[in-house]
Amino acid sequence: MSLFPLDGPSIQDSISVGTGAVVEAKVGGSVYPDRKVITIQPSGKLYVLFVEEGTTPSISDVSTKGFLQFKNQKDTYEAGEKQKIYLLSFSGTVTVKIAERA
C-alpha cells in the first residue's frame, strides 16, 4: 500500500468553544474544500463527536457519546469535508486551534 503525502492547501485558525452550545470543528463559515484531515488542539478539556452529514447533535449527545481530548493535546483526525465533527468544552470556554488540510 502506498501512502500519499498531504500536499494540498490548508487553512488554520482558532475558535472559542464553551459549554452552552455545540460547535462544528471548522475554520470559517464552511468546511475547507476537499479537506482530508483536521488537527485540533484545545487550551482545555474538550468533548469531540463525529456525526453524519446533515446531523446536528445536542449538548447531551456530545457530552455522553463524544470522547475527551485533553488540554494542549494535539490530535489529527481523518475527516473529509462531509464528515462533521462537533466540539463541546468540558468546563468554561476554551480556545481551540484548528488546521484543515486538503
Salt bridges, closest charged atoms under 4 A:
GLU24 OE1 - LYS26 NZ 3.40
GLU24 OE2 - LYS84 NZ 3.47
ASP61 OD1 - LYS65 NZ 3.60
GLU100 OE2 - ARG35 NH1 2.89
